Amino acid sequence: MSCIVDNSNVVSSINQTLTEGTVLDLQDIDIVSVSVTYSPVLTGTATIALYESVDGTNYVAISGLTVNVSSPGTTIWHLAPVSRFLKILFTPTSGGVTYSATINARNNSVKSNADVIIPVTSTAS
């Protein structure tokens, strides 16, 4: 049994036209779900992908966790176990895209939401 210890919006960008990465420090997190909602501006297109790292410096793409954005939608990815660091990488291919990402992070040793809150820190990269 696990409990959600962090449920937060980690990035929100309007009409984003530049490559943007958001790094999550998942120390003490066992399971994470990432929900990305996106909407092209006019004819904008992009890719949104998840990358992982054990040291916070060297990242590799997680196979199968990339979405090509050409119309409005939502994608949800579930990861267990997780690496220490996770990067949400937005890469525009044309025009702009508005998108946001929300996470649910779980810790397997926490039995009740009242026990503890373990915040996931996010930084731009």
Buried (B, 14 or more C-beta within 10 A) or exposed (E): EBBBBBBEEBBEBEBBBEEBBBBBBBEBBBBBBBBBBBBBEEEBBBBBBBBBBEEBEEBEEBEEBBBEBBEEEEBEBEBEEBBBBBBBBBBBEEBBBBBBBBBBBBBBEBEEEEEEEBEBEBEEB
